[in-house]
């Protein structure tokens, strides 16, 4: 247990389609997380552009995209792994993806397996984005990746709604389940309960990074959180605003805390 890295969850308030500004905010939060001792920093779904499906095609990244250079340089300098969200084109397909920027300069990719759809009842009177399948392609099942000595599984939003996704991660030996999400207030209670149950049932540390402000015309629930392997909620951020949550194991005991970011 003592060999675990410290894990940070970054809750962001995305600026619609402004990759440069969002990269700057990622660097600000990652810097604060590294100063607090984090060696892994998880960001929300589509964190580099916001949940803005109408601009995803225009802003699409490639795995080796030059816009990732400042984040990759930070990962190397701080010896920290950053997991950021973006629309990523692989061949002819556009994916909702998590890009893994490692200290050794390597870049990993996880493409969302289960595409979601907001429905009118989720946010009465609000704009409803189109189904994700009208813009994006589903990704292939991803193997568990390694962060140091730990096995890590990545999930993106609707992936967590499929218990078999977490079960498959556990079967592959995952120690950690990292979920990048955009969860609205109406769905928060169910999402928290589900992620806590994944932690408890599979003995994995579970982390969730959500937006702390609206995106794509929909409200966000914030409340990014981390659960211990026993299912205990170690830390939860507020419903609004940017923030950081940190979890670490000292002498075999997990503790969590929110970190002031301004």
Secondary structure, 3 states (H helix, E strand, C coil): CCCCCCEEEEEECCCCCCHHHHHHHHHHHHHHHHHCCCCEEECCCCCCCCCCHHHHHHHCECCCCHHHHHHHHHHHHHCCEEEEEEEEEECCEEEEEEEEECCCCCEEEEECCCCCCCCHHHCCCCCCCCCHHHCCCCCCCCCCEEECCEEEEEEEHHHHHCHHHHHHHHHCCCCEEEEECCCCHHHHHHHHHHHHHHHHHHCCEEEEECECCCECCECCCCCCEEECCCCCEEEECCCCCCEEEEEEEECCEEEEEEECCC
